[in-house]
Amino acid sequence: MHLFKIRFKLRSPKGYKMNVGTLDAIIRAIVGWILIHLGTVLKVQMSKPLKIILLIIGLLLLITAITRYCGLYKLFNISTM
């Protein structure tokens, strides 16, 4: 017998259908966090444009992990849900 039943419904941003699954979102969040830290926090020697590119890619990965929506997946009709 379950004492507690927790039910939740994942919601996507208004007008968007989620197409990023849980494992995909977790991997995106981890890789995004690593890229952001490589470009900003860690003292890795690299050019400034490369740091900016890493930061942008990392932020995009984090945003897609949080919103669970990927525009490229939509373009190619892919879903990992």
Phi and psi restraints in degrees (value plus and minus 20) as a CYANA .aco file:
   2 HIS   PHI    -109.1   -69.1
   2 HIS   PSI     106.3   146.3
   3 LEU   PHI     -96.7   -56.7
   3 LEU   PSI     -56.3   -16.3
   4 PHE   PHI    -147.8  -107.8
   4 PHE   PSI     115.5   155.5
   5 LYS   PHI    -138.8   -98.8
   5 LYS   PSI      98.8   138.8
   6 ILE   PHI    -127.4   -87.4
   6 ILE   PSI     101.1   141.1
   7 ARG   PHI    -146.0  -106.0
   7 ARG   PSI     116.9   156.9
   8 PHE   PHI    -165.1  -125.1
   8 PHE   PSI     134.3   174.3
   9 LYS   PHI    -138.2   -98.2
   9 LYS   PSI     104.6   144.6
  10 LEU   PHI     -89.3   -49.3
  10 LEU   PSI     114.4   154.4
  11 ARG   PHI    -139.1   -99.1
  11 ARG   PSI     118.8   158.8
  12 SER   PHI    -119.4   -79.4
  12 SER   PSI     145.4   185.4
  13 PRO   PHI     -76.7   -36.7
  13 PRO   PSI     132.5   172.5
  14 LYS   PHI     -74.5   -34.5
  14 LYS   PSI     106.2   146.2
  15 GLY   PHI      66.8   106.8
  15 GLY   PSI     -22.7    17.3
  16 TYR   PHI    -134.3   -94.3
  16 TYR   PSI     121.1   161.1
  17 LYS   PHI    -120.4   -80.4
  17 LYS   PSI     107.7   147.7
  18 MET   PHI     -82.2   -42.2
  18 MET   PSI     118.8   158.8
  19 ASN   PHI    -156.8  -116.8
  19 ASN   PSI      -7.2    32.8
  20 VAL   PHI    -135.6   -95.6
  20 VAL   PSI      99.4   139.4
  21 GLY   PHI     -95.7   -55.7
  21 GLY   PSI     156.1   196.1
  22 THR   PHI     -83.6   -43.6
  22 THR   PSI     -71.1   -31.1
  23 LEU   PHI     -82.5   -42.5
  23 LEU   PSI     -61.5   -21.5
  24 ASP   PHI     -80.5   -40.5
  24 ASP   PSI     -62.9   -22.9
  25 ALA   PHI     -85.8   -45.8
  25 ALA   PSI     -59.3   -19.3
  26 ILE   PHI     -84.6   -44.6
  26 ILE   PSI     -65.2   -25.2
  27 ILE   PHI     -83.4   -43.4
  27 ILE   PSI     -62.5   -22.5
  28 ARG   PHI     -81.2   -41.2
  28 ARG   PSI     -61.9   -21.9
  29 ALA   PHI     -84.9   -44.9
  29 ALA   PSI     -63.5   -23.5
  30 ILE   PHI     -86.0   -46.0
  30 ILE   PSI     -68.0   -28.0
  31 VAL   PHI     -85.2   -45.2
  31 VAL   PSI     -60.2   -20.2
  32 GLY   PHI     -80.8   -40.8
  32 GLY   PSI     -64.0   -24.0
  33 TRP   PHI     -82.0   -42.0
  33 TRP   PSI     -63.0   -23.0
  34 ILE   PHI     -82.6   -42.6
  34 ILE   PSI     -64.8   -24.8
  35 LEU   PHI     -84.3   -44.3
  35 LEU   PSI     -59.9   -19.9
  36 ILE   PHI     -83.2   -43.2
  36 ILE   PSI     -63.3   -23.3
  37 HIS   PHI     -90.4   -50.4
  37 HIS   PSI     -52.6   -12.6
  38 LEU   PHI     -83.8   -43.8
  38 LEU   PSI     -58.4   -18.4
  39 GLY   PHI    -103.1   -63.1
  39 GLY   PSI     -42.0    -2.0
  40 THR   PHI    -141.2  -101.2
  40 THR   PSI     -71.8   -31.8
  41 VAL   PHI    -106.7   -66.7
  41 VAL   PSI     -69.9   -29.9
  42 LEU   PHI     -91.8   -51.8
  42 LEU   PSI     128.9   168.9
  43 LYS   PHI    -110.1   -70.1
  43 LYS   PSI      40.9    80.9
  44 VAL   PHI    -112.9   -72.9
  44 VAL   PSI     112.6   152.6
  45 GLN   PHI    -100.0   -60.0
  45 GLN   PSI      96.4   136.4
  46 MET   PHI    -177.5  -137.5
  46 MET   PSI     144.0   184.0
  47 SER   PHI     -90.3   -50.3
  47 SER   PSI     136.8   176.8
  48 LYS   PHI     -82.3   -42.3
  48 LYS   PSI     -62.3   -22.3
  49 PRO   PHI     -80.7   -40.7
  49 PRO   PSI     -56.4   -16.4
  50 LEU   PHI     -86.1   -46.1
  50 LEU   PSI     -59.3   -19.3
  51 LYS   PHI     -81.9   -41.9
  51 LYS   PSI     -60.9   -20.9
  52 ILE   PHI     -85.5   -45.5
  52 ILE   PSI     -61.7   -21.7
  53 ILE   PHI     -83.2   -43.2
  53 ILE   PSI     -63.7   -23.7
  54 LEU   PHI     -81.4   -41.4
  54 LEU   PSI     -61.0   -21.0
  55 LEU   PHI     -83.4   -43.4
  55 LEU   PSI     -65.0   -25.0
  56 ILE   PHI     -84.8   -44.8
  56 ILE   PSI     -65.8   -25.8
  57 ILE   PHI     -82.7   -42.7
  57 ILE   PSI     -62.6   -22.6
  58 GLY   PHI     -81.6   -41.6
  58 GLY   PSI     -62.4   -22.4
  59 LEU   PHI     -85.5   -45.5
  59 LEU   PSI     -61.1   -21.1
  60 LEU   PHI     -82.1   -42.1
  60 LEU   PSI     -61.2   -21.2
  61 LEU   PHI     -84.6   -44.6
  61 LEU   PSI     -61.4   -21.4
  62 LEU   PHI     -84.9   -44.9
  62 LEU   PSI     -61.4   -21.4
  63 ILE   PHI     -83.5   -43.5
  63 ILE   PSI     -64.2   -24.2
  64 THR   PHI     -87.9   -47.9
  64 THR   PSI     -50.1   -10.1
  65 ALA   PHI     -89.7   -49.7
  65 ALA   PSI     -58.8   -18.8
  66 ILE   PHI     -93.6   -53.6
  66 ILE   PSI     -65.6   -25.6
  67 THR   PHI    -102.0   -62.0
  67 THR   PSI     -36.4     3.6
  68 ARG   PHI      41.0    81.0
  68 ARG   PSI       9.6    49.6
  69 TYR   PHI    -153.4  -113.4
  69 TYR   PSI     110.3   150.3
  70 CYS   PHI    -143.9  -103.9
  70 CYS   PSI     101.7   141.7
  71 GLY   PHI     -84.0   -44.0
  71 GLY   PSI     -56.1   -16.1
  72 LEU   PHI     -86.8   -46.8
  72 LEU   PSI     -57.6   -17.6
  73 TYR   PHI     -81.8   -41.8
  73 TYR   PSI     -60.8   -20.8
  74 LYS   PHI     -83.4   -43.4
  74 LYS   PSI     -62.5   -22.5
  75 LEU   PHI     -81.1   -41.1
  75 LEU   PSI     -60.6   -20.6
  76 PHE   PHI    -117.5   -77.5
  76 PHE   PSI     -11.4    28.6
  77 ASN   PHI      36.6    76.6
  77 ASN   PSI      29.5    69.5
  78 ILE   PHI    -131.6   -91.6
  78 ILE   PSI     123.2   163.2
  79 SER   PHI    -162.8  -122.8
  79 SER   PSI     114.8   154.8
  80 THR   PHI    -129.3   -89.3
  80 THR   PSI      -3.4    36.6
